[in-house]
Structure formats: structure tokens, C-alpha cells
Amino acid sequence: MNIGLTGGIASGKSLVATILSGLGAKIIDADMIAKKFTSPGSTILFEIWEEFGDEVMTAENTLDREKLGNIVFASREKKKKLESILHPYIITEIKRQANEYKEVDPASIVIVDLPLLFEVDMDSLFDYVLVVWIDEETQLERLMKRDGLDREKAIERIKAQMALDEKAKRADMVIDNTGCTEDTRKQVKKVWNRLIESR
């Protein structure tokens, strides 16, 4: 069973993924795949360098993720261009890892942590989609605190993604991560039990 896990920036997907992993899920992290594929010397890094220029590279010829983030979050066109470079590689690797887990254990529940699942129309690849939701003000406060952003920059990054309310409407299951960790943990356990029963 393949489950898509998504939400918004600073909504708490990593927390939910960690809890699910502890319950026995196999986790595939799209962000970790992207970081691996943009390591020094990689084909994708060269494509990004060609497209965005020297300003997104450090003096050591590694990717300056902060500068790249500032560019793509400020321009829908640039964001789409980056996605067009990254996503074919990421999707192929997600499928490869999921198949590997299934070969070892056909009954495994594979959770794919994919921030832009709906934005890139990947929901059809999954048996269920789980959205981690928080209200917009809480999201804004957590993002500002986590990344050290001012309010304007934080709003820009949130607005660059589909609204969490819209994602929640399109989800099969929703985790409300507005409260404490223990409250979230209880919700995740309920979702896990549902997945176990339906596989």
C-alpha cells in the first residue's frame, strides 16, 4: 500500500512521518531524494546551475539552497522551471524505492513524504493521501520561528504552495497538527490502525 503524505511548509509532515515510521511504516522522503540528487557533481546540479546561474552556487560549487529558495519562492515561473528539472528524477526514485520495499515485504505500508503532491498532480499514484493541516496563523508563526524569516518572506513562501484548507478538502485523511505533539500522535495512531485494517 502506497500512501502520499503532504501538507504545507512548517505544517509538521516530518513529525507525522517520524511517528508513522515508529509504528512500522516505510518512509520515502522526497526532500531527501532531492538533496541527494543535487549533491556536488550530479547531473541535476549542473542543470540547475545552467538554468539559474552562479548566484545559486557557493564558492565551493555546491548548491546554495537558501538563495535558490529565495528565487523560486518569489517567481512562479522560476519555481516551475526548477520543478521541471527535479521532478522526473524524484518520481523515478520514489517508484524505485517503493518497489524495493514491496519486493522485501508485499504487505508493507509505504509512506511517501511529498510536499507538492497535489501541486504536481501526483495524488493518483497513491492508494490514500494523508494531509497534515494547521491553521494559517500557526503555520506562519512556526515558519518564521523555524527558518528565521520575517513575516513578509514567510507569507511569500506559504502563498507559493496550495492552501492547506484546499489540500485538506482533497485528502482521504487529515491530521490536525495545531495542538500538542501528543494530540498529533493519537491522531496518527488512529490513521495507522485504519491503514492496517484496509490493506
Secondary structure as a PSIPRED ss2 file (coil, helix, strand):
# PSIPRED VFORMAT (PSIPRED V4.0)

   1 M C   1.000  0.000  0.000
   2 N E   0.000  0.000  1.000
   3 I E   0.000  0.000  1.000
   4 G E   0.000  0.000  1.000
   5 L E   0.000  0.000  1.000
   6 T E   0.000  0.000  1.000
   7 G C   1.000  0.000  0.000
   8 G C   1.000  0.000  0.000
   9 I C   1.000  0.000  0.000
  10 A C   1.000  0.000  0.000
  11 S C   1.000  0.000  0.000
  12 G C   1.000  0.000  0.000
  13 K H   0.000  1.000  0.000
  14 S H   0.000  1.000  0.000
  15 L H   0.000  1.000  0.000
  16 V H   0.000  1.000  0.000
  17 A H   0.000  1.000  0.000
  18 T H   0.000  1.000  0.000
  19 I H   0.000  1.000  0.000
  20 L H   0.000  1.000  0.000
  21 S H   0.000  1.000  0.000
  22 G H   0.000  1.000  0.000
  23 L H   0.000  1.000  0.000
  24 G C   1.000  0.000  0.000
  25 A C   1.000  0.000  0.000
  26 K E   0.000  0.000  1.000
  27 I E   0.000  0.000  1.000
  28 I E   0.000  0.000  1.000
  29 D E   0.000  0.000  1.000
  30 A H   0.000  1.000  0.000
  31 D H   0.000  1.000  0.000
  32 M H   0.000  1.000  0.000
  33 I H   0.000  1.000  0.000
  34 A H   0.000  1.000  0.000
  35 K H   0.000  1.000  0.000
  36 K H   0.000  1.000  0.000
  37 F H   0.000  1.000  0.000
  38 T C   1.000  0.000  0.000
  39 S C   1.000  0.000  0.000
  40 P C   1.000  0.000  0.000
  41 G C   1.000  0.000  0.000
  42 S C   1.000  0.000  0.000
  43 T H   0.000  1.000  0.000
  44 I H   0.000  1.000  0.000
  45 L H   0.000  1.000  0.000
  46 F H   0.000  1.000  0.000
  47 E H   0.000  1.000  0.000
  48 I H   0.000  1.000  0.000
  49 W H   0.000  1.000  0.000
  50 E H   0.000  1.000  0.000
  51 E H   0.000  1.000  0.000
  52 F H   0.000  1.000  0.000
  53 G C   1.000  0.000  0.000
  54 D H   0.000  1.000  0.000
  55 E H   0.000  1.000  0.000
  56 V H   0.000  1.000  0.000
  57 M E   0.000  0.000  1.000
  58 T C   1.000  0.000  0.000
  59 A C   1.000  0.000  0.000
  60 E C   1.000  0.000  0.000
  61 N C   1.000  0.000  0.000
  62 T C   1.000  0.000  0.000
  63 L E   0.000  0.000  1.000
  64 D C   1.000  0.000  0.000
  65 R H   0.000  1.000  0.000
  66 E H   0.000  1.000  0.000
  67 K H   0.000  1.000  0.000
  68 L H   0.000  1.000  0.000
  69 G H   0.000  1.000  0.000
  70 N H   0.000  1.000  0.000
  71 I H   0.000  1.000  0.000
  72 V H   0.000  1.000  0.000
  73 F H   0.000  1.000  0.000
  74 A H   0.000  1.000  0.000
  75 S C   1.000  0.000  0.000
  76 R H   0.000  1.000  0.000
  77 E H   0.000  1.000  0.000
  78 K H   0.000  1.000  0.000
  79 K H   0.000  1.000  0.000
  80 K H   0.000  1.000  0.000
  81 K H   0.000  1.000  0.000
  82 L H   0.000  1.000  0.000
  83 E H   0.000  1.000  0.000
  84 S H   0.000  1.000  0.000
  85 I H   0.000  1.000  0.000
  86 L H   0.000  1.000  0.000
  87 H H   0.000  1.000  0.000
  88 P H   0.000  1.000  0.000
  89 Y H   0.000  1.000  0.000
  90 I H   0.000  1.000  0.000
  91 I H   0.000  1.000  0.000
  92 T H   0.000  1.000  0.000
  93 E H   0.000  1.000  0.000
  94 I H   0.000  1.000  0.000
  95 K H   0.000  1.000  0.000
  96 R H   0.000  1.000  0.000
  97 Q H   0.000  1.000  0.000
  98 A H   0.000  1.000  0.000
  99 N H   0.000  1.000  0.000
 100 E H   0.000  1.000  0.000
 101 Y H   0.000  1.000  0.000
 102 K H   0.000  1.000  0.000
 103 E H   0.000  1.000  0.000
 104 V H   0.000  1.000  0.000
 105 D C   1.000  0.000  0.000
 106 P C   1.000  0.000  0.000
 107 A C   1.000  0.000  0.000
 108 S C   1.000  0.000  0.000
 109 I C   1.000  0.000  0.000
 110 V E   0.000  0.000  1.000
 111 I E   0.000  0.000  1.000
 112 V E   0.000  0.000  1.000
 113 D E   0.000  0.000  1.000
 114 L C   1.000  0.000  0.000
 115 P C   1.000  0.000  0.000
 116 L C   1.000  0.000  0.000
 117 L C   1.000  0.000  0.000
 118 F C   1.000  0.000  0.000
 119 E C   1.000  0.000  0.000
 120 V C   1.000  0.000  0.000
 121 D C   1.000  0.000  0.000
 122 M C   1.000  0.000  0.000
 123 D H   0.000  1.000  0.000
 124 S H   0.000  1.000  0.000
 125 L H   0.000  1.000  0.000
 126 F C   1.000  0.000  0.000
 127 D C   1.000  0.000  0.000
 128 Y E   0.000  0.000  1.000
 129 V E   0.000  0.000  1.000
 130 L E   0.000  0.000  1.000
 131 V E   0.000  0.000  1.000
 132 V E   0.000  0.000  1.000
 133 W E   0.000  0.000  1.000
 134 I C   1.000  0.000  0.000
 135 D C   1.000  0.000  0.000
 136 E H   0.000  1.000  0.000
 137 E H   0.000  1.000  0.000
 138 T H   0.000  1.000  0.000
 139 Q H   0.000  1.000  0.000
 140 L H   0.000  1.000  0.000
 141 E H   0.000  1.000  0.000
 142 R H   0.000  1.000  0.000
 143 L H   0.000  1.000  0.000
 144 M H   0.000  1.000  0.000
 145 K H   0.000  1.000  0.000
 146 R H   0.000  1.000  0.000
 147 D H   0.000  1.000  0.000
 148 G C   1.000  0.000  0.000
 149 L C   1.000  0.000  0.000
 150 D C   1.000  0.000  0.000
 151 R H   0.000  1.000  0.000
 152 E H   0.000  1.000  0.000
 153 K H   0.000  1.000  0.000
 154 A H   0.000  1.000  0.000
 155 I H   0.000  1.000  0.000
 156 E H   0.000  1.000  0.000
 157 R H   0.000  1.000  0.000
 158 I H   0.000  1.000  0.000
 159 K H   0.000  1.000  0.000
 160 A C   1.000  0.000  0.000
 161 Q C   1.000  0.000  0.000
 162 M C   1.000  0.000  0.000
 163 A C   1.000  0.000  0.000
 164 L H   0.000  1.000  0.000
 165 D H   0.000  1.000  0.000
 166 E H   0.000  1.000  0.000
 167 K H   0.000  1.000  0.000
 168 A H   0.000  1.000  0.000
 169 K H   0.000  1.000  0.000
 170 R H   0.000  1.000  0.000
 171 A C   1.000  0.000  0.000
 172 D C   1.000  0.000  0.000
 173 M E   0.000  0.000  1.000
 174 V E   0.000  0.000  1.000
 175 I E   0.000  0.000  1.000
 176 D E   0.000  0.000  1.000
 177 N C   1.000  0.000  0.000
 178 T C   1.000  0.000  0.000
 179 G C   1.000  0.000  0.000
 180 C C   1.000  0.000  0.000
 181 T H   0.000  1.000  0.000
 182 E H   0.000  1.000  0.000
 183 D H   0.000  1.000  0.000
 184 T H   0.000  1.000  0.000
 185 R H   0.000  1.000  0.000
 186 K H   0.000  1.000  0.000
 187 Q H   0.000  1.000  0.000
 188 V H   0.000  1.000  0.000
 189 K H   0.000  1.000  0.000
 190 K H   0.000  1.000  0.000
 191 V H   0.000  1.000  0.000
 192 W H   0.000  1.000  0.000
 193 N H   0.000  1.000  0.000
 194 R H   0.000  1.000  0.000
 195 L H   0.000  1.000  0.000
 196 I H   0.000  1.000  0.000
 197 E H   0.000  1.000  0.000
 198 S H   0.000  1.000  0.000
 199 R C   1.000  0.000  0.000
